[in-house]
Amino acid sequence: MDKLWGNSPFSMDRYEKSEFYSEKLAELTKKHINGCKLYQRLLKNFDFSLDESHVPEEYPFIPVRLFKDYELLSVDKSEIVKTMTSSGTTGQRVSKIFLDRTTSANQTKALVKITSEFLGKSRLPMLIIDSKKAVSDRRLFSARGAGILGFSMLGYDLTYALDENMELDIETVKSFLDKHKGDDIFLFGFTYMIWAHFYKSLVKLNEKIDLSKGILLHGGGFKKLQDEAVDNEIYKDELNRVCQIERIYNYYGMVEQTGSIFMECERGRLHASDFSDIFIRDPRDFSLLGRGEKGLIQLVSVLPESYPGHSILTEDIGELTGEDDCPCGRHGKTFKIHGRIKKAEIRGCSDTYERR
């Protein structure tokens, strides 16, 4: 882990990563077996022994939905300093993720390290395309509020573009841009909120603001935009047309593995960093699939120590597009998302957002 903190977050090639993950997953799996009785009982159903050596793809994974049904933690509750909850629509159960001081700190360090590859090492003035209510109202403080707080550590002069009613505060936005004219600025928000409350408001007001010096990070899913036939490319093109912004990066991540997010590079590929890995599984028998084959996404992270979230099976459909061969020059697997399995609960920060 010390080596991870010292290097670029996309420096490991497939051979070095496989060796490191074989050892680290053995360590984490043993820790969670010993610390979490529910996880221990679950793993008894797998034909798996820690007495043997394993490659990373052989370590057991657990369905992400279990975090909605059970309190899974591997340390004493007295050591928990933060409890994260997933996003969810009204009536849905939410995942509870229990963080001790070490796990919380490492997730924060990893998030900063990964995003610094795209934002640079200096903190930038930050425009948050959301309402401050998402952070101040504890009833809304789930993955959405935590996401805003987490990314806000990368910026300064934090300014919210939307008011308490989720309406665009155009005067505040213009004042912020005038104040930082000529400077790079960091914009953060969730995919649907940016489209529905920022982009559409600018179009309606016939306002074209200059964000040519902006770097936008957004995540949370495109599902709510499918009915409008808006995909990633249209999203970028329209924001560029209205705001002159070119540096737009989508990211993929889950509250169950906070910190080890998957960033979209300049070539439009989602990347696994040194802190995480991804496998694609056949939904019929959970066998491993290769490049170009669509299946369930399994996410692996070396960060979760206080809860058994180091290897989870999501309800998302994805496809590997390469490994160590992206034209951007970064190592690691690259992939794309094809949506969610049928009848899966909607759970993205953007996709679960309900306009009131």
C-alpha positions in Angstrom: 0.0 0.0 0.0 2.9 2.4 0.7 4.0 1.9 -2.9 0.5 2.8 -4.1 0.5 6.1 -2.3 3.9 7.0 -3.8 3.3 6.2 -7.5 0.9 7.4 -10.2 -2.5 5.8 -9.7 -2.3 4.2 -13.1 1.2 2.8 -13.1 0.8 -0.9 -12.5 0.8 -3.2 -15.6 -1.3 -6.3 -15.6 1.4 -8.6 -14.3 2.5 -6.4 -11.4 -1.2 -5.8 -10.5 -2.1 -9.4 -10.6 0.7 -10.3 -8.2 -0.1 -7.5 -5.8 -3.9 -8.2 -5.8 -3.4 -11.9 -5.2 -1.6 -11.0 -1.9 -3.8 -8.1 -0.9 -7.1 -9.9 -1.6 -5.9 -12.9 0.5 -5.1 -10.5 3.4 -8.5 -8.7 3.1 -10.5 -11.9 2.7 -8.9 -13.4 5.8 -9.5 -10.2 7.8 -13.2 -10.1 6.9 -13.7 -13.8 7.5 -12.3 -13.4 11.0 -14.1 -10.1 11.7 -17.5 -10.5 10.1 -19.6 -13.6 11.1 -22.1 -13.0 8.3 -19.3 -12.9 5.7 -17.8 -16.0 7.2 -21.1 -17.9 7.0 -21.6 -16.7 3.4 -18.1 -17.9 2.3 -18.8 -21.4 3.6 -21.1 -21.7 0.5 -18.1 -21.1 -1.8 -15.7 -23.9 -2.8 -12.8 -21.7 -1.7 -9.8 -22.1 0.6 -7.4 -19.5 1.8 -4.9 -22.2 2.4 -4.3 -22.3 -1.4 -2.8 -19.6 -3.6 -5.3 -17.8 -5.8 -5.2 -15.3 -8.7 -7.4 -12.2 -8.2 -10.4 -13.4 -10.2 -10.7 -16.5 -8.0 -11.5 -14.7 -4.8 -15.2 -14.8 -3.8 -17.5 -11.8 -4.5 -20.7 -11.0 -2.8 -23.8 -9.4 -4.4 -24.0 -5.7 -3.8 -27.6 -6.0 -2.7 -26.6 -7.8 0.5 -25.5 -4.4 1.9 -29.2 -3.4 1.8 -30.3 -6.4 3.8 -27.5 -6.9 6.4 -25.1 -4.8 8.5 -21.8 -6.1 7.2 -18.8 -4.9 9.2 -15.5 -6.4 10.2 -14.5 -4.3 13.2 -16.2 -3.5 16.4 -19.0 -0.9 16.1 -17.1 1.4 18.5 -14.4 1.8 15.8 -16.9 3.1 13.2 -16.5 6.9 12.6 -18.8 7.2 9.5 -21.7 5.3 8.1 -22.4 5.9 4.4 -25.7 5.1 2.7 -26.4 4.6 -1.0 -28.8 6.6 -3.1 -32.3 5.3 -3.5 -35.7 6.3 -4.7 -38.6 6.7 -2.2 -39.4 3.4 -0.6 -36.1 1.7 -1.5 -33.9 0.1 1.1 -30.4 1.7 1.0 -27.0 0.1 1.6 -25.2 0.9 4.8 -21.4 1.0 4.6 -19.5 1.2 7.9 -16.1 3.0 7.9 -13.4 3.0 10.5 -10.8 5.7 10.6 -8.3 3.8 8.4 -10.7 2.9 5.7 -12.2 6.4 5.6 -8.8 8.0 5.4 -7.6 5.7 2.7 -10.7 6.2 0.6 -10.2 9.9 0.7 -6.5 9.7 -0.2 -7.3 7.4 -3.1 -10.0 9.8 -4.4 -7.7 12.7 -4.3 -4.9 10.8 -6.0 -7.0 9.5 -8.8 -8.8 12.8 -9.6 -5.5 14.8 -9.4 -4.5 13.0 -12.5 -7.2 14.9 -14.3 -7.4 18.1 -12.3 -3.8 18.7 -11.5 -2.2 18.7 -8.1 -3.3 22.3 -7.1 -6.7 23.0 -5.7 -9.0 24.9 -8.1 -11.9 27.3 -7.5 -14.9 25.0 -7.5 -18.4 25.5 -8.9 -20.8 22.8 -7.5 -23.7 22.2 -9.8 -26.1 21.3 -7.1 -27.9 22.9 -4.1 -26.2 23.5 -0.8 -29.3 21.8 0.7 -27.8 18.4 -0.6 -25.2 18.8 2.1 -26.9 20.8 4.8 -30.1 18.7 4.9 -29.2 15.5 6.7 -32.3 13.7 5.2 -30.6 14.1 1.7 -27.2 13.2 3.0 -26.5 9.9 1.3 -24.1 9.1 -1.5 -25.1 12.4 -3.1 -24.1 14.6 -0.2 -21.1 12.5 0.5 -20.0 12.8 -3.1 -20.2 16.6 -2.9 -18.3 16.7 0.3 -15.7 14.2 -0.9 -14.9 16.1 -4.2 -15.1 19.5 -2.5 -11.7 18.7 -0.8 -10.2 19.2 -4.3 -11.4 22.8 -4.6 -11.6 26.1 -2.8 -14.1 29.0 -2.9 -16.9 26.5 -3.0 -19.9 28.0 -4.8 -23.2 26.3 -5.5 -24.8 27.0 -8.8 -28.4 26.0 -7.8 -30.5 27.5 -5.1 -32.6 25.7 -2.4 -35.3 25.0 -5.0 -32.9 23.5 -7.5 -33.2 26.6 -9.7 -30.2 28.0 -11.5 -28.7 31.0 -9.7 -27.3 32.6 -12.8 -26.1 35.7 -11.0 -24.1 33.7 -8.5 -22.6 31.7 -11.4 -21.6 34.8 -13.3 -20.1 36.4 -10.2 -18.0 33.3 -9.6 -16.8 33.3 -13.2 -15.9 37.0 -13.1 -14.0 36.5 -9.9 -11.9 33.7 -11.4 -11.7 34.9 -14.9 -8.7 33.4 -16.7 -8.2 30.7 -14.1 -8.9 27.0 -14.5 -12.0 26.1 -12.5 -13.3 22.8 -11.2 -16.9 21.9 -11.8 -18.6 19.0 -10.1 -22.1 17.6 -10.2 -24.3 14.6 -10.9 -25.1 13.8 -14.5 -28.8 14.3 -14.5 -28.8 17.4 -12.3 -26.3 19.1 -14.5 -28.5 18.4 -17.6 -31.9 19.1 -16.0 -31.1 22.1 -13.8 -28.0 23.7 -15.4 -27.9 23.0 -19.1 -31.6 23.3 -19.7 -31.9 26.4 -17.6 -29.1 28.1 -19.7 -30.9 27.1 -22.9 -34.2 28.4 -21.6 -32.6 31.7 -20.5 -30.7 31.9 -23.8 -27.5 32.3 -21.7 -24.2 31.2 -23.1 -21.5 31.3 -20.4 -17.8 30.8 -21.0 -16.5 27.7 -19.2 -13.6 27.1 -21.7 -11.2 27.0 -18.7 -13.4 24.6 -16.8 -12.9 20.9 -16.0 -16.1 19.1 -15.3 -16.4 15.8 -13.4 -19.8 14.2 -13.3 -21.2 10.8 -12.3 -24.3 9.1 -11.1 -25.7 7.4 -14.3 -27.4 8.2 -17.6 -30.5 6.2 -17.0 -32.8 9.2 -16.5 -31.5 10.7 -19.7 -32.3 7.7 -21.9 -35.8 8.8 -22.6 -34.4 12.0 -24.0 -32.0 10.0 -26.2 -29.0 11.7 -24.4 -25.8 9.6 -24.4 -22.3 10.6 -23.3 -21.4 12.1 -26.6 -24.5 14.2 -27.0 -24.1 15.3 -23.3 -20.6 16.5 -24.0 -21.5 18.2 -27.3 -24.4 20.1 -25.9 -22.5 21.3 -22.8 -19.7 22.5 -25.1 -22.2 24.3 -27.4 -23.7 26.2 -24.5 -20.7 26.6 -22.2 -17.7 26.2 -24.5 -16.4 23.5 -22.1 -14.2 20.7 -23.6 -12.7 18.9 -20.6 -15.6 16.8 -19.4 -15.0 13.6 -17.5 -17.6 11.0 -16.5 -16.8 8.7 -13.6 -18.2 5.4 -12.3 -18.3 4.4 -8.7 -20.3 3.0 -5.9 -20.8 3.9 -2.2 -19.8 0.3 -1.4 -16.3 1.1 -2.7 -16.0 4.9 -2.1 -12.7 6.4 -3.2 -11.6 3.9 -5.8 -13.6 5.5 -8.6 -13.2 4.7 -12.3 -12.4 7.8 -14.3 -13.1 8.4 -18.0 -10.0 9.5 -19.7 -9.5 11.9 -22.6 -10.1 9.1 -25.1 -13.5 8.3 -23.6 -12.6 5.1 -21.8 -13.4 4.3 -18.1 -10.2 3.3 -16.3 -9.5 1.0 -13.4 -6.8 2.6 -11.2 -4.2 0.8 -9.1 -6.6 0.9 -6.2 -9.3 -1.1 -8.0 -9.9 -3.8 -10.6 -12.9 -5.0 -12.7 -14.0 -8.3 -14.0 -17.0 -9.1 -16.3 -19.1 -12.2 -15.3 -21.5 -14.2 -17.4 -24.9 -13.7 -15.6 -25.8 -17.3 -16.3 -23.0 -19.1 -14.5 -20.7 -16.2 -13.3 -17.9 -17.4 -15.4 -15.2 -14.9 -16.5 -15.8 -13.1 -19.8 -13.2 -11.6 -22.0 -12.8 -8.4 -23.9 -15.8 -7.3 -26.0 -18.3 -9.6 -24.1 -21.1 -8.1 -22.1 -21.8 -9.3 -18.6 -22.2 -8.4 -14.9 -19.6 -6.1 -13.5 -17.5 -7.3 -10.6 -15.6 -4.6 -8.8 -12.5 -5.2 -6.6 -10.9 -2.6 -4.3 -8.0 -2.8 -2.0 -9.3 -0.1 0.3 -12.2 -1.6 2.4 -10.9 -2.9 5.7 -13.8 -2.2 8.1 -16.4 -4.0 6.0 -16.3 -6.9 3.4 -16.6 -4.7 0.3 -13.3 -5.6 -1.3 -15.0 -7.8 -4.0 -18.6 -7.1 -5.0 -20.9 -8.2 -7.8 -22.9 -5.2 -9.1 -26.2 -5.2 -11.0 -24.6 -3.3 -13.9 -23.8 -4.6 -17.4 -20.4 -3.8 -18.7 -17.8 -4.7 -21.3 -14.0 -4.7 -21.2 -12.4 -2.6 -24.0 -8.7 -3.2 -23.2 -5.9 -3.5 -20.7 -2.7 -1.5 -20.6 -3.3 -0.4 -24.2 -5.3 2.9 -23.9 -4.0 5.6 -26.2 -4.0 8.0 -23.2 -1.0 6.0 -21.9 -2.5 5.0 -18.5 -2.2 1.4 -17.4 -5.1 -0.7 -16.1 -8.3 -2.2 -17.6 -10.7 0.0 -19.6 -14.4 -0.7 -20.0 -17.8 0.8 -20.8 -21.2 0.6 -19.2 -24.3 -0.8 -20.9 -26.9 -0.1 -18.2 -28.4 -2.3 -15.5 -29.9 -5.8 -15.5 -33.7 -6.0 -15.8 -35.7 -5.5 -12.6 -32.6 -4.1 -10.8 -33.3 -1.2 -8.5 -32.2 2.2 -9.7 -29.4 3.4 -7.5 -27.2 6.1 -9.2 -27.0 9.5 -7.5 -28.4 11.1 -10.6 -30.8 8.3 -11.5 -32.5 8.1 -8.1 -33.0 11.9 -7.9 -36.7 12.8 -7.8 -37.8 16.3 -9.0 -40.2 17.7 -6.4 
